[in-house]
Amino acid sequence: MCGTNGVIQRLFRTLKGQIVHGRVCQTIDEIRDAVRAFAARYNAAWLIAKTCLRSPRDAGAVWLVTTSTRAA
């Protein structure tokens, strides 16, 4: 499967750009909280061109409905 690693690398690049670079954290809990907040925001509101400008959560819901309909 060519290119599958690129998806996760892009996600990590975005994650680092949004929460790591330019931020000074005093504890590991601050980093964990920042990652959790980013993940929640990313899954709920981040619009991705590859999924027709849907958030990951919305794209997953569409995929689930489509897959369930075809399987039935």
N, C-alpha and C positions, 0 to 999 in steps of 0.2 A: 504494500500500500504506500505508494509514493506521496509524500507531502503531509502525512498525518501528523508528524512531529511539528510541523510548522504552525499548526493551529494552537497547540499548547505553548509553543514558544512565543507566539503573538500575544496570547493571554498573559503570560508572565511579563512580557515587555510592557503591556498596558498596566498591569498591576504595579510593577515597579515605578513606572512613570507617575501613577496616581497617588501611591501611598509611601513609597520608600525614598525616592530622590527628593532632597531638599527638606526632609523631615528629621528632626532629632527626637528620638524616643528615650525615655529614661528607664523604662522597664519593658520586659517581654510582653506584659499584658497590654501595654499601649499598642504594640505592634499587632498583637492578636485582635484587639478591638478594631484597629484600622482595617485589617484584612477582612474581618467579618462584615464591617460596614460597607467596604468596597464590593464584596461578593453579593450582599443584599441589593445594593444599588445597581450593580452590573446585571444581575439576573432579572430585576424588576423593570429597569428603565433604560438600559443601554440598547440603543437601536443599532442593529448589525445589518450591513448591506447584503451580506451573503444569505440572510434569512428574510429578504424582502422588507427590510427596515422594521423587523419585529424584535422585541426583547427576547433573550434566551428563554424566559419563562413562557412567553406567548408562542414562540416557535415550537417549543416542546409540547405545548397543549395542542397546537395544530397538528403536529406530527402524530401525537397519540390518537387524536380523533381520526385522522386519515388511516393510520395503521389499524385501528380497531374496526373501522368500517370495511376495509379490505379483507380482514381476517374473518369477518362474520358471514 
